[in-house]
Amino acid sequence: MKTEDQINHMYDTILEIGLCTFEELELVTCINGFNEKAMNDIVYAREGYQTLGQYLEYLNEQGLH
């Protein structure tokens, strides 16, 4: 289980890389809670990766992040 600081970092990272808009992220976390699962669900819905870490690894491999 991730700490609140780690969840905040996931939240900020999702916004920084443009995975979704602030409004979309707020809507998802308002409905599903501010937790690791909600963050990873956004990644899965947008890009098909199971976790934010997997998606960031892909971006790094491609030289995109």
PDBQT receptor file of N, H, CA, C and O in Angstrom, charges set to zero:
ATOM      1  N   MET A   1       0.850  -1.178   0.000  1.00  0.00    +0.000 N 
ATOM      2  CA  MET A   1       0.000   0.000   0.000  1.00  0.00    +0.000 C 
ATOM      3  C   MET A   1       0.898   1.244   0.000  1.00  0.00    +0.000 C 
ATOM      4  O   MET A   1       1.876   1.324   0.743  1.00  0.00    +0.000 OA
ATOM      5  N   LYS A   2       0.552   2.175  -0.823  1.00  0.00    +0.000 N 
ATOM      6  H   LYS A   2      -0.243   2.110  -1.427  1.00  0.00    +0.000 HD
ATOM      7  CA  LYS A   2       1.334   3.404  -0.950  1.00  0.00    +0.000 C 
ATOM      8  C   LYS A   2       0.946   4.406   0.130  1.00  0.00    +0.000 C 
ATOM      9  O   LYS A   2      -0.188   4.419   0.610  1.00  0.00    +0.000 OA
ATOM     10  N   THR A   3       1.912   5.245   0.500  1.00  0.00    +0.000 N 
ATOM     11  H   THR A   3       2.832   5.234   0.109  1.00  0.00    +0.000 HD
ATOM     12  CA  THR A   3       1.652   6.309   1.470  1.00  0.00    +0.000 C 
ATOM     13  C   THR A   3       0.935   7.460   0.763  1.00  0.00    +0.000 C 
ATOM     14  O   THR A   3       0.844   7.492  -0.464  1.00  0.00    +0.000 OA
ATOM     15  N   GLU A   4       0.441   8.377   1.540  1.00  0.00    +0.000 N 
ATOM     16  H   GLU A   4       0.515   8.351   2.537  1.00  0.00    +0.000 HD
ATOM     17  CA  GLU A   4      -0.240   9.536   0.969  1.00  0.00    +0.000 C 
ATOM     18  C   GLU A   4       0.721  10.358   0.104  1.00  0.00    +0.000 C 
ATOM     19  O   GLU A   4       0.328  10.877  -0.941  1.00  0.00    +0.000 OA
ATOM     20  N   ASP A   5       1.978  10.475   0.538  1.00  0.00    +0.000 N 
ATOM     21  H   ASP A   5       2.298  10.053   1.386  1.00  0.00    +0.000 HD
ATOM     22  CA  ASP A   5       2.968  11.199  -0.272  1.00  0.00    +0.000 C 
ATOM     23  C   ASP A   5       3.192  10.521  -1.614  1.00  0.00    +0.000 C 
ATOM     24  O   ASP A   5       3.353  11.192  -2.633  1.00  0.00    +0.000 OA
ATOM     25  N   GLN A   6       3.204   9.199  -1.620  1.00  0.00    +0.000 N 
ATOM     26  H   GLN A   6       3.073   8.653  -0.792  1.00  0.00    +0.000 HD
ATOM     27  CA  GLN A   6       3.391   8.465  -2.870  1.00  0.00    +0.000 C 
ATOM     28  C   GLN A   6       2.184   8.638  -3.791  1.00  0.00    +0.000 C 
ATOM     29  O   GLN A   6       2.337   8.768  -5.005  1.00  0.00    +0.000 OA
ATOM     30  N   ILE A   7       0.995   8.640  -3.215  1.00  0.00    +0.000 N 
ATOM     31  H   ILE A   7       0.870   8.535  -2.228  1.00  0.00    +0.000 HD
ATOM     32  CA  ILE A   7      -0.224   8.866  -4.014  1.00  0.00    +0.000 C 
ATOM     33  C   ILE A   7      -0.211  10.285  -4.575  1.00  0.00    +0.000 C 
ATOM     34  O   ILE A   7      -0.562  10.496  -5.736  1.00  0.00    +0.000 OA
ATOM     35  N   ASN A   8       0.189  11.257  -3.759  1.00  0.00    +0.000 N 
ATOM     36  H   ASN A   8       0.474  11.085  -2.816  1.00  0.00    +0.000 HD
ATOM     37  CA  ASN A   8       0.294  12.634  -4.245  1.00  0.00    +0.000 C 
ATOM     38  C   ASN A   8       1.275  12.722  -5.410  1.00  0.00    +0.000 C 
ATOM     39  O   ASN A   8       1.036  13.444  -6.378  1.00  0.00    +0.000 OA
ATOM     40  N   HIS A   9       2.379  11.984  -5.311  1.00  0.00    +0.000 N 
ATOM     41  H   HIS A   9       2.573  11.398  -4.525  1.00  0.00    +0.000 HD
ATOM     42  CA  HIS A   9       3.373  11.974  -6.388  1.00  0.00    +0.000 C 
ATOM     43  C   HIS A   9       2.782  11.357  -7.658  1.00  0.00    +0.000 C 
ATOM     44  O   HIS A   9       3.017  11.859  -8.757  1.00  0.00    +0.000 OA
ATOM     45  N   MET A  10       2.025  10.284  -7.514  1.00  0.00    +0.000 N 
ATOM     46  H   MET A  10       1.834   9.876  -6.622  1.00  0.00    +0.000 HD
ATOM     47  CA  MET A  10       1.360   9.668  -8.673  1.00  0.00    +0.000 C 
ATOM     48  C   MET A  10       0.402  10.676  -9.316  1.00  0.00    +0.000 C 
ATOM     49  O   MET A  10       0.372  10.828 -10.537  1.00  0.00    +0.000 OA
ATOM     50  N   TYR A  11      -0.366  11.348  -8.489  1.00  0.00    +0.000 N 
ATOM     51  H   TYR A  11      -0.341  11.224  -7.497  1.00  0.00    +0.000 HD
ATOM     52  CA  TYR A  11      -1.333  12.350  -8.948  1.00  0.00    +0.000 C 
ATOM     53  C   TYR A  11      -0.611  13.429  -9.753  1.00  0.00    +0.000 C 
ATOM     54  O   TYR A  11      -1.013  13.756 -10.869  1.00  0.00    +0.000 OA
ATOM     55  N   ASP A  12       0.450  13.971  -9.180  1.00  0.00    +0.000 N 
ATOM     56  H   ASP A  12       0.776  13.705  -8.273  1.00  0.00    +0.000 HD
ATOM     57  CA  ASP A  12       1.218  15.027  -9.854  1.00  0.00    +0.000 C 
ATOM     58  C   ASP A  12       1.840  14.526 -11.153  1.00  0.00    +0.000 C 
ATOM     59  O   ASP A  12       1.856  15.244 -12.152  1.00  0.00    +0.000 OA
ATOM     60  N   THR A  13       2.347  13.307 -11.141  1.00  0.00    +0.000 N 
ATOM     61  H   THR A  13       2.334  12.724 -10.329  1.00  0.00    +0.000 HD
ATOM     62  CA  THR A  13       2.980  12.739 -12.332  1.00  0.00    +0.000 C 
ATOM     63  C   THR A  13       1.963  12.560 -13.449  1.00  0.00    +0.000 C 
ATOM     64  O   THR A  13       2.250  12.869 -14.606  1.00  0.00    +0.000 OA
ATOM     65  N   ILE A  14       0.795  12.070 -13.118  1.00  0.00    +0.000 N 
ATOM     66  H   ILE A  14       0.562  11.819 -12.179  1.00  0.00    +0.000 HD
ATOM     67  CA  ILE A  14      -0.260  11.887 -14.130  1.00  0.00    +0.000 C 
ATOM     68  C   ILE A  14      -0.577  13.224 -14.794  1.00  0.00    +0.000 C 
ATOM     69  O   ILE A  14      -0.753  13.290 -16.011  1.00  0.00    +0.000 OA
ATOM     70  N   LEU A  15      -0.649  14.275 -14.005  1.00  0.00    +0.000 N 
ATOM     71  H   LEU A  15      -0.506  14.221 -13.017  1.00  0.00    +0.000 HD
ATOM     72  CA  LEU A  15      -0.906  15.602 -14.577  1.00  0.00    +0.000 C 
ATOM     73  C   LEU A  15       0.285  16.104 -15.388  1.00  0.00    +0.000 C 
ATOM     74  O   LEU A  15       0.102  16.656 -16.473  1.00  0.00    +0.000 OA
ATOM     75  N   GLU A  16       1.498  15.921 -14.879  1.00  0.00    +0.000 N 
ATOM     76  H   GLU A  16       1.647  15.473 -13.998  1.00  0.00    +0.000 HD
ATOM     77  CA  GLU A  16       2.705  16.414 -15.556  1.00  0.00    +0.000 C 
ATOM     78  C   GLU A  16       2.888  15.791 -16.928  1.00  0.00    +0.000 C 
ATOM     79  O   GLU A  16       3.291  16.476 -17.868  1.00  0.00    +0.000 OA
ATOM     80  N   ILE A  17       2.602  14.517 -17.057  1.00  0.00    +0.000 N 
ATOM     81  H   ILE A  17       2.274  13.960 -16.294  1.00  0.00    +0.000 HD
ATOM     82  CA  ILE A  17       2.808  13.852 -18.346  1.00  0.00    +0.000 C 
ATOM     83  C   ILE A  17       1.587  13.974 -19.255  1.00  0.00    +0.000 C 
ATOM     84  O   ILE A  17       1.595  13.487 -20.386  1.00  0.00    +0.000 OA
ATOM     85  N   GLY A  18       0.547  14.622 -18.758  1.00  0.00    +0.000 N 
ATOM     86  H   GLY A  18       0.540  15.017 -17.839  1.00  0.00    +0.000 HD
ATOM     87  CA  GLY A  18      -0.625  14.884 -19.585  1.00  0.00    +0.000 C 
ATOM     88  C   GLY A  18      -1.489  13.666 -19.858  1.00  0.00    +0.000 C 
ATOM     89  O   GLY A  18      -2.151  13.579 -20.893  1.00  0.00    +0.000 OA
ATOM     90  N   LEU A  19      -1.477  12.733 -18.930  1.00  0.00    +0.000 N 
ATOM     91  H   LEU A  19      -0.940  12.803 -18.090  1.00  0.00    +0.000 HD
ATOM     92  CA  LEU A  19      -2.263  11.521 -19.102  1.00  0.00    +0.000 C 
ATOM     93  C   LEU A  19      -3.762  11.813 -19.059  1.00  0.00    +0.000 C 
ATOM     94  O   LEU A  19      -4.554  11.138 -19.716  1.00  0.00    +0.000 OA
ATOM     95  N   CYS A  20      -4.132  12.807 -18.294  1.00  0.00    +0.000 N 
ATOM     96  H   CYS A  20      -3.488  13.355 -17.761  1.00  0.00    +0.000 HD
ATOM     97  CA  CYS A  20      -5.516  13.271 -18.264  1.00  0.00    +0.000 C 
ATOM     98  C   CYS A  20      -5.520  14.711 -17.754  1.00  0.00    +0.000 C 
ATOM     99  O   CYS A  20      -4.496  15.228 -17.307  1.00  0.00    +0.000 OA
ATOM    100  N   THR A  21      -6.651  15.328 -17.827  1.00  0.00    +0.000 N 
ATOM    101  H   THR A  21      -7.483  14.909 -18.190  1.00  0.00    +0.000 HD
ATOM    102  CA  THR A  21      -6.761  16.709 -17.348  1.00  0.00    +0.000 C 
ATOM    103  C   THR A  21      -6.982  16.721 -15.838  1.00  0.00    +0.000 C 
ATOM    104  O   THR A  21      -7.337  15.709 -15.234  1.00  0.00    +0.000 OA
ATOM    105  N   PHE A  22      -6.765  17.880 -15.254  1.00  0.00    +0.000 N 
ATOM    106  H   PHE A  22      -6.476  18.702 -15.745  1.00  0.00    +0.000 HD
ATOM    107  CA  PHE A  22      -7.017  18.067 -13.827  1.00  0.00    +0.000 C 
ATOM    108  C   PHE A  22      -8.465  17.711 -13.497  1.00  0.00    +0.000 C 
ATOM    109  O   PHE A  22      -8.734  17.032 -12.507  1.00  0.00    +0.000 OA
ATOM    110  N   GLU A  23      -9.386  18.171 -14.327  1.00  0.00    +0.000 N 
ATOM    111  H   GLU A  23      -9.167  18.723 -15.132  1.00  0.00    +0.000 HD
ATOM    112  CA  GLU A  23     -10.803  17.927 -14.077  1.00  0.00    +0.000 C 
ATOM    113  C   GLU A  23     -11.129  16.434 -14.124  1.00  0.00    +0.000 C 
ATOM    114  O   GLU A  23     -11.898  15.940 -13.299  1.00  0.00    +0.000 OA
ATOM    115  N   GLU A  24     -10.548  15.717 -15.087  1.00  0.00    +0.000 N 
ATOM    116  H   GLU A  24      -9.924  16.119 -15.757  1.00  0.00    +0.000 HD
ATOM    117  CA  GLU A  24     -10.774  14.275 -15.174  1.00  0.00    +0.000 C 
ATOM    118  C   GLU A  24     -10.216  13.556 -13.950  1.00  0.00    +0.000 C 
ATOM    119  O   GLU A  24     -10.858  12.669 -13.388  1.00  0.00    +0.000 OA
ATOM    120  N   LEU A  25      -9.027  13.950 -13.554  1.00  0.00    +0.000 N 
ATOM    121  H   LEU A  25      -8.506  14.671 -14.010  1.00  0.00    +0.000 HD
ATOM    122  CA  LEU A  25      -8.393  13.338 -12.391  1.00  0.00    +0.000 C 
ATOM    123  C   LEU A  25      -9.192  13.607 -11.126  1.00  0.00    +0.000 C 
ATOM    124  O   LEU A  25      -9.367  12.716 -10.296  1.00  0.00    +0.000 OA
ATOM    125  N   GLU A  26      -9.674  14.823 -10.980  1.00  0.00    +0.000 N 
ATOM    126  H   GLU A  26      -9.532  15.547 -11.655  1.00  0.00    +0.000 HD
ATOM    127  CA  GLU A  26     -10.507  15.159  -9.826  1.00  0.00    +0.000 C 
ATOM    128  C   GLU A  26     -11.803  14.354  -9.825  1.00  0.00    +0.000 C 
ATOM    129  O   GLU A  26     -12.243  13.899  -8.769  1.00  0.00    +0.000 OA
ATOM    130  N   LEU A  27     -12.415  14.172 -10.983  1.00  0.00    +0.000 N 
ATOM    131  H   LEU A  27     -12.058  14.541 -11.841  1.00  0.00    +0.000 HD
ATOM    132  CA  LEU A  27     -13.655  13.405 -11.076  1.00  0.00    +0.000 C 
ATOM    133  C   LEU A  27     -13.426  11.950 -10.674  1.00  0.00    +0.000 C 
ATOM    134  O   LEU A  27     -14.193  11.393  -9.889  1.00  0.00    +0.000 OA
ATOM    135  N   VAL A  28     -12.378  11.339 -11.209  1.00  0.00    +0.000 N 
ATOM    136  H   VAL A  28     -11.754  11.792 -11.846  1.00  0.00    +0.000 HD
ATOM    137  CA  VAL A  28     -12.094   9.941 -10.889  1.00  0.00    +0.000 C 
ATOM    138  C   VAL A  28     -11.801   9.771  -9.405  1.00  0.00    +0.000 C 
ATOM    139  O   VAL A  28     -12.317   8.848  -8.775  1.00  0.00    +0.000 OA
ATOM    140  N   THR A  29     -10.975  10.655  -8.837  1.00  0.00    +0.000 N 
ATOM    141  H   THR A  29     -10.556  11.405  -9.349  1.00  0.00    +0.000 HD
ATOM    142  CA  THR A  29     -10.640  10.501  -7.426  1.00  0.00    +0.000 C 
ATOM    143  C   THR A  29     -11.828  10.843  -6.520  1.00  0.00    +0.000 C 
ATOM    144  O   THR A  29     -11.940  10.313  -5.414  1.00  0.00    +0.000 OA
ATOM    145  N   CYS A  30     -12.696  11.709  -6.980  1.00  0.00    +0.000 N 
ATOM    146  H   CYS A  30     -12.606  12.139  -7.878  1.00  0.00    +0.000 HD
ATOM    147  CA  CYS A  30     -13.899  12.023  -6.199  1.00  0.00    +0.000 C 
ATOM    148  C   CYS A  30     -14.831  10.807  -6.155  1.00  0.00    +0.000 C 
ATOM    149  O   CYS A  30     -15.449  10.527  -5.128  1.00  0.00    +0.000 OA
ATOM    150  N   ILE A  31     -14.924  10.099  -7.263  1.00  0.00    +0.000 N 
ATOM    151  H   ILE A  31     -14.421  10.327  -8.097  1.00  0.00    +0.000 HD
ATOM    152  CA  ILE A  31     -15.811   8.930  -7.335  1.00  0.00    +0.000 C 
ATOM    153  C   ILE A  31     -15.167   7.702  -6.699  1.00  0.00    +0.000 C 
ATOM    154  O   ILE A  31     -15.807   6.998  -5.917  1.00  0.00    +0.000 OA
ATOM    155  N   ASN A  32     -13.897   7.442  -7.034  1.00  0.00    +0.000 N 
ATOM    156  H   ASN A  32     -13.377   8.013  -7.669  1.00  0.00    +0.000 HD
ATOM    157  CA  ASN A  32     -13.243   6.192  -6.636  1.00  0.00    +0.000 C 
ATOM    158  C   ASN A  32     -12.327   6.311  -5.430  1.00  0.00    +0.000 C 
ATOM    159  O   ASN A  32     -11.828   5.302  -4.932  1.00  0.00    +0.000 OA
ATOM    160  N   GLY A  33     -12.099   7.523  -4.956  1.00  0.00    +0.000 N 
ATOM    161  H   GLY A  33     -12.505   8.343  -5.360  1.00  0.00    +0.000 HD
ATOM    162  CA  GLY A  33     -11.218   7.734  -3.825  1.00  0.00    +0.000 C 
ATOM    163  C   GLY A  33      -9.821   8.127  -4.267  1.00  0.00    +0.000 C 
ATOM    164  O   GLY A  33      -9.416   7.890  -5.405  1.00  0.00    +0.000 OA
ATOM    165  N   PHE A  34      -9.103   8.726  -3.347  1.00  0.00    +0.000 N 
ATOM    166  H   PHE A  34      -9.433   8.919  -2.422  1.00  0.00    +0.000 HD
ATOM    167  CA  PHE A  34      -7.740   9.188  -3.606  1.00  0.00    +0.000 C 
ATOM    168  C   PHE A  34      -6.797   8.076  -3.170  1.00  0.00    +0.000 C 
ATOM    169  O   PHE A  34      -6.288   8.071  -2.049  1.00  0.00    +0.000 OA
ATOM    170  N   ASN A  35      -6.574   7.126  -4.091  1.00  0.00    +0.000 N 
ATOM    171  H   ASN A  35      -6.987   7.130  -5.002  1.00  0.00    +0.000 HD
ATOM    172  CA  ASN A  35      -5.785   5.955  -3.739  1.00  0.00    +0.000 C 
ATOM    173  C   ASN A  35      -5.023   5.433  -4.962  1.00  0.00    +0.000 C 
ATOM    174  O   ASN A  35      -5.229   5.892  -6.086  1.00  0.00    +0.000 OA
ATOM    175  N   GLU A  36      -4.150   4.478  -4.715  1.00  0.00    +0.000 N 
ATOM    176  H   GLU A  36      -3.983   4.105  -3.803  1.00  0.00    +0.000 HD
ATOM    177  CA  GLU A  36      -3.299   3.919  -5.770  1.00  0.00    +0.000 C 
ATOM    178  C   GLU A  36      -4.135   3.273  -6.877  1.00  0.00    +0.000 C 
ATOM    179  O   GLU A  36      -3.829   3.438  -8.057  1.00  0.00    +0.000 OA
ATOM    180  N   LYS A  37      -5.165   2.554  -6.512  1.00  0.00    +0.000 N 
ATOM    181  H   LYS A  37      -5.414   2.419  -5.553  1.00  0.00    +0.000 HD
ATOM    182  CA  LYS A  37      -5.995   1.887  -7.514  1.00  0.00    +0.000 C 
ATOM    183  C   LYS A  37      -6.619   2.887  -8.477  1.00  0.00    +0.000 C 
ATOM    184  O   LYS A  37      -6.632   2.660  -9.686  1.00  0.00    +0.000 OA
ATOM    185  N   ALA A  38      -7.132   3.983  -7.953  1.00  0.00    +0.000 N 
ATOM    186  H   ALA A  38      -7.122   4.168  -6.971  1.00  0.00    +0.000 HD
ATOM    187  CA  ALA A  38      -7.743   4.998  -8.815  1.00  0.00    +0.000 C 
ATOM    188  C   ALA A  38      -6.720   5.566  -9.791  1.00  0.00    +0.000 C 
ATOM    189  O   ALA A  38      -7.028   5.774 -10.964  1.00  0.00    +0.000 OA
ATOM    190  N   MET A  39      -5.502   5.818  -9.308  1.00  0.00    +0.000 N 
ATOM    191  H   MET A  39      -5.252   5.649  -8.355  1.00  0.00    +0.000 HD
ATOM    192  CA  MET A  39      -4.446   6.354 -10.186  1.00  0.00    +0.000 C 
ATOM    193  C   MET A  39      -4.087   5.351 -11.278  1.00  0.00    +0.000 C 
ATOM    194  O   MET A  39      -3.948   5.712 -12.446  1.00  0.00    +0.000 OA
ATOM    195  N   ASN A  40      -3.941   4.091 -10.885  1.00  0.00    +0.000 N 
ATOM    196  H   ASN A  40      -4.054   3.797  -9.936  1.00  0.00    +0.000 HD
ATOM    197  CA  ASN A  40      -3.600   3.071 -11.867  1.00  0.00    +0.000 C 
ATOM    198  C   ASN A  40      -4.751   2.787 -12.826  1.00  0.00    +0.000 C 
ATOM    199  O   ASN A  40      -4.519   2.426 -13.980  1.00  0.00    +0.000 OA
ATOM    200  N   ASP A  41      -5.977   2.945 -12.366  1.00  0.00    +0.000 N 
ATOM    201  H   ASP A  41      -6.166   3.239 -11.428  1.00  0.00    +0.000 HD
ATOM    202  CA  ASP A  41      -7.135   2.788 -13.256  1.00  0.00    +0.000 C 
ATOM    203  C   ASP A  41      -7.120   3.833 -14.365  1.00  0.00    +0.000 C 
ATOM    204  O   ASP A  41      -7.494   3.538 -15.500  1.00  0.00    +0.000 OA
ATOM    205  N   ILE A  42      -6.696   5.037 -14.048  1.00  0.00    +0.000 N 
ATOM    206  H   ILE A  42      -6.393   5.277 -13.126  1.00  0.00    +0.000 HD
ATOM    207  CA  ILE A  42      -6.587   6.094 -15.054  1.00  0.00    +0.000 C 
ATOM    208  C   ILE A  42      -5.551   5.698 -16.107  1.00  0.00    +0.000 C 
ATOM    209  O   ILE A  42      -5.784   5.843 -17.307  1.00  0.00    +0.000 OA
ATOM    210  N   VAL A  43      -4.410   5.200 -15.644  1.00  0.00    +0.000 N 
ATOM    211  H   VAL A  43      -4.221   5.082 -14.669  1.00  0.00    +0.000 HD
ATOM    212  CA  VAL A  43      -3.351   4.764 -16.559  1.00  0.00    +0.000 C 
ATOM    213  C   VAL A  43      -3.873   3.654 -17.464  1.00  0.00    +0.000 C 
ATOM    214  O   VAL A  43      -3.640   3.670 -18.672  1.00  0.00    +0.000 OA
ATOM    215  N   TYR A  44      -4.574   2.697 -16.882  1.00  0.00    +0.000 N 
ATOM    216  H   TYR A  44      -4.763   2.684 -15.900  1.00  0.00    +0.000 HD
ATOM    217  CA  TYR A  44      -5.088   1.574 -17.660  1.00  0.00    +0.000 C 
ATOM    218  C   TYR A  44      -6.130   2.048 -18.690  1.00  0.00    +0.000 C 
ATOM    219  O   TYR A  44      -6.106   1.626 -19.846  1.00  0.00    +0.000 OA
ATOM    220  N   ALA A  45      -7.018   2.906 -18.264  1.00  0.00    +0.000 N 
ATOM    221  H   ALA A  45      -7.037   3.248 -17.324  1.00  0.00    +0.000 HD
ATOM    222  CA  ALA A  45      -8.063   3.380 -19.176  1.00  0.00    +0.000 C 
ATOM    223  C   ALA A  45      -7.490   4.176 -20.344  1.00  0.00    +0.000 C 
ATOM    224  O   ALA A  45      -7.996   4.089 -21.463  1.00  0.00    +0.000 OA
ATOM    225  N   ARG A  46      -6.448   4.942 -20.092  1.00  0.00    +0.000 N 
ATOM    226  H   ARG A  46      -6.037   5.013 -19.183  1.00  0.00    +0.000 HD
ATOM    227  CA  ARG A  46      -5.857   5.792 -21.124  1.00  0.00    +0.000 C 
ATOM    228  C   ARG A  46      -4.834   5.084 -22.001  1.00  0.00    +0.000 C 
ATOM    229  O   ARG A  46      -4.786   5.296 -23.213  1.00  0.00    +0.000 OA
ATOM    230  N   GLU A  47      -4.007   4.230 -21.372  1.00  0.00    +0.000 N 
ATOM    231  H   GLU A  47      -4.045   4.057 -20.387  1.00  0.00    +0.000 HD
ATOM    232  CA  GLU A  47      -2.855   3.680 -22.099  1.00  0.00    +0.000 C 
ATOM    233  C   GLU A  47      -2.755   2.158 -22.100  1.00  0.00    +0.000 C 
ATOM    234  O   GLU A  47      -1.955   1.594 -22.846  1.00  0.00    +0.000 OA
ATOM    235  N   GLY A  48      -3.550   1.491 -21.279  1.00  0.00    +0.000 N 
ATOM    236  H   GLY A  48      -4.200   1.949 -20.672  1.00  0.00    +0.000 HD
ATOM    237  CA  GLY A  48      -3.539   0.038 -21.266  1.00  0.00    +0.000 C 
ATOM    238  C   GLY A  48      -2.466  -0.593 -20.398  1.00  0.00    +0.000 C 
ATOM    239  O   GLY A  48      -2.309  -1.814 -20.411  1.00  0.00    +0.000 OA
ATOM    240  N   TYR A  49      -1.732   0.200 -19.652  1.00  0.00    +0.000 N 
ATOM    241  H   TYR A  49      -1.860   1.191 -19.642  1.00  0.00    +0.000 HD
ATOM    242  CA  TYR A  49      -0.729  -0.326 -18.729  1.00  0.00    +0.000 C 
ATOM    243  C   TYR A  49      -1.376  -0.528 -17.364  1.00  0.00    +0.000 C 
ATOM    244  O   TYR A  49      -2.247   0.243 -16.962  1.00  0.00    +0.000 OA
ATOM    245  N   GLN A  50      -0.945  -1.570 -16.653  1.00  0.00    +0.000 N 
ATOM    246  H   GLN A  50      -0.237  -2.197 -16.979  1.00  0.00    +0.000 HD
ATOM    247  CA  GLN A  50      -1.540  -1.901 -15.357  1.00  0.00    +0.000 C 
ATOM    248  C   GLN A  50      -1.195  -0.896 -14.264  1.00  0.00    +0.000 C 
ATOM    249  O   GLN A  50      -1.993  -0.660 -13.358  1.00  0.00    +0.000 OA
ATOM    250  N   THR A  51       0.007  -0.300 -14.353  1.00  0.00    +0.000 N 
ATOM    251  H   THR A  51       0.655  -0.492 -15.089  1.00  0.00    +0.000 HD
ATOM    252  CA  THR A  51       0.432   0.630 -13.309  1.00  0.00    +0.000 C 
ATOM    253  C   THR A  51       1.090   1.862 -13.928  1.00  0.00    +0.000 C 
ATOM    254  O   THR A  51       1.537   1.839 -15.075  1.00  0.00    +0.000 OA
ATOM    255  N   LEU A  52       1.138   2.917 -13.152  1.00  0.00    +0.000 N 
ATOM    256  H   LEU A  52       0.775   2.936 -12.220  1.00  0.00    +0.000 HD
ATOM    257  CA  LEU A  52       1.829   4.122 -13.583  1.00  0.00    +0.000 C 
ATOM    258  C   LEU A  52       3.308   3.826 -13.773  1.00  0.00    +0.000 C 
ATOM    259  O   LEU A  52       3.928   4.339 -14.705  1.00  0.00    +0.000 OA
ATOM    260  N   GLY A  53       3.879   3.006 -12.905  1.00  0.00    +0.000 N 
ATOM    261  H   GLY A  53       3.376   2.588 -12.148  1.00  0.00    +0.000 HD
ATOM    262  CA  GLY A  53       5.283   2.637 -13.021  1.00  0.00    +0.000 C 
ATOM    263  C   GLY A  53       5.595   1.964 -14.348  1.00  0.00    +0.000 C 
ATOM    264  O   GLY A  53       6.615   2.265 -14.969  1.00  0.00    +0.000 OA
ATOM    265  N   GLN A  54       4.737   1.065 -14.786  1.00  0.00    +0.000 N 
ATOM    266  H   GLN A  54       3.908   0.821 -14.281  1.00  0.00    +0.000 HD
ATOM    267  CA  GLN A  54       4.928   0.399 -16.080  1.00  0.00    +0.000 C 
ATOM    268  C   GLN A  54       4.882   1.409 -17.223  1.00  0.00    +0.000 C 
ATOM    269  O   GLN A  54       5.689   1.348 -18.150  1.00  0.00    +0.000 OA
ATOM    270  N   TYR A  55       3.941   2.326 -17.147  1.00  0.00    +0.000 N 
ATOM    271  H   TYR A  55       3.286   2.376 -16.393  1.00  0.00    +0.000 HD
ATOM    272  CA  TYR A  55       3.809   3.319 -18.208  1.00  0.00    +0.000 C 
ATOM    273  C   TYR A  55       5.018   4.252 -18.236  1.00  0.00    +0.000 C 
ATOM    274  O   TYR A  55       5.509   4.597 -19.311  1.00  0.00    +0.000 OA
ATOM    275  N   LEU A  56       5.497   4.660 -17.072  1.00  0.00    +0.000 N 
ATOM    276  H   LEU A  56       5.099   4.380 -16.198  1.00  0.00    +0.000 HD
ATOM    277  CA  LEU A  56       6.675   5.524 -17.016  1.00  0.00    +0.000 C 
ATOM    278  C   LEU A  56       7.907   4.794 -17.540  1.00  0.00    +0.000 C 
ATOM    279  O   LEU A  56       8.758   5.400 -18.191  1.00  0.00    +0.000 OA
ATOM    280  N   GLU A  57       8.005   3.504 -17.260  1.00  0.00    +0.000 N 
ATOM    281  H   GLU A  57       7.314   3.012 -16.730  1.00  0.00    +0.000 HD
ATOM    282  CA  GLU A  57       9.113   2.708 -17.788  1.00  0.00    +0.000 C 
ATOM    283  C   GLU A  57       9.073   2.694 -19.315  1.00  0.00    +0.000 C 
ATOM    284  O   GLU A  57      10.104   2.849 -19.970  1.00  0.00    +0.000 OA
ATOM    285  N   TYR A  58       7.880   2.506 -19.876  1.00  0.00    +0.000 N 
ATOM    286  H   TYR A  58       7.043   2.380 -19.344  1.00  0.00    +0.000 HD
ATOM    287  CA  TYR A  58       7.717   2.550 -21.323  1.00  0.00    +0.000 C 
ATOM    288  C   TYR A  58       8.148   3.913 -21.883  1.00  0.00    +0.000 C 
ATOM    289  O   TYR A  58       8.875   3.982 -22.874  1.00  0.00    +0.000 OA
ATOM    290  N   LEU A  59       7.695   4.982 -21.246  1.00  0.00    +0.000 N 
ATOM    291  H   LEU A  59       7.104   4.926 -20.442  1.00  0.00    +0.000 HD
ATOM    292  CA  LEU A  59       8.058   6.320 -21.716  1.00  0.00    +0.000 C 
ATOM    293  C   LEU A  59       9.571   6.522 -21.663  1.00  0.00    +0.000 C 
ATOM    294  O   LEU A  59      10.155   7.097 -22.582  1.00  0.00    +0.000 OA
ATOM    295  N   ASN A  60      10.199   6.053 -20.596  1.00  0.00    +0.000 N 
ATOM    296  H   ASN A  60       9.725   5.586 -19.850  1.00  0.00    +0.000 HD
ATOM    297  CA  ASN A  60      11.647   6.187 -20.467  1.00  0.00    +0.000 C 
ATOM    298  C   ASN A  60      12.384   5.402 -21.555  1.00  0.00    +0.000 C 
ATOM    299  O   ASN A  60      13.369   5.880 -22.118  1.00  0.00    +0.000 OA
ATOM    300  N   GLU A  61      11.899   4.200 -21.840  1.00  0.00    +0.000 N 
ATOM    301  H   GLU A  61      11.099   3.811 -21.383  1.00  0.00    +0.000 HD
ATOM    302  CA  GLU A  61      12.501   3.382 -22.893  1.00  0.00    +0.000 C 
ATOM    303  C   GLU A  61      12.403   4.065 -24.251  1.00  0.00    +0.000 C 
ATOM    304  O   GLU A  61      13.297   3.932 -25.087  1.00  0.00    +0.000 OA
ATOM    305  N   GLN A  62      11.319   4.791 -24.464  1.00  0.00    +0.000 N 
ATOM    306  H   GLN A  62      10.593   4.899 -23.785  1.00  0.00    +0.000 HD
ATOM    307  CA  GLN A  62      11.090   5.478 -25.727  1.00  0.00    +0.000 C 
ATOM    308  C   GLN A  62      11.755   6.852 -25.757  1.00  0.00    +0.000 C 
ATOM    309  O   GLN A  62      11.730   7.538 -26.779  1.00  0.00    +0.000 OA
ATOM    310  N   GLY A  63      12.346   7.249 -24.639  1.00  0.00    +0.000 N 
ATOM    311  H   GLY A  63      12.366   6.692 -23.808  1.00  0.00    +0.000 HD
ATOM    312  CA  GLY A  63      12.965   8.566 -24.546  1.00  0.00    +0.000 C 
ATOM    313  C   GLY A  63      11.970   9.701 -24.490  1.00  0.00    +0.000 C 
ATOM    314  O   GLY A  63      12.274  10.833 -24.866  1.00  0.00    +0.000 OA
ATOM    315  N   LEU A  64      10.770   9.386 -24.013  1.00  0.00    +0.000 N 
ATOM    316  H   LEU A  64      10.522   8.466 -23.707  1.00  0.00    +0.000 HD
ATOM    317  CA  LEU A  64       9.693  10.372 -23.987  1.00  0.00    +0.000 C 
ATOM    318  C   LEU A  64       9.472  10.999 -22.609  1.00  0.00    +0.000 C 
ATOM    319  O   LEU A  64       8.660  11.912 -22.462  1.00  0.00    +0.000 OA
ATOM    320  N   HIS A  65      10.185  10.512 -21.617  1.00  0.00    +0.000 N 
ATOM    321  H   HIS A  65      10.844   9.770 -21.737  1.00  0.00    +0.000 HD
ATOM    322  CA  HIS A  65      10.021  11.085 -20.275  1.00  0.00    +0.000 C 
ATOM    323  C   HIS A  65      11.338  11.095 -19.553  1.00  0.00    +0.000 C 
ATOM    324  O   HIS A  65      11.410  11.539 -18.407  1.00  0.00    +0.000 OA
TER     325      HIS A  65
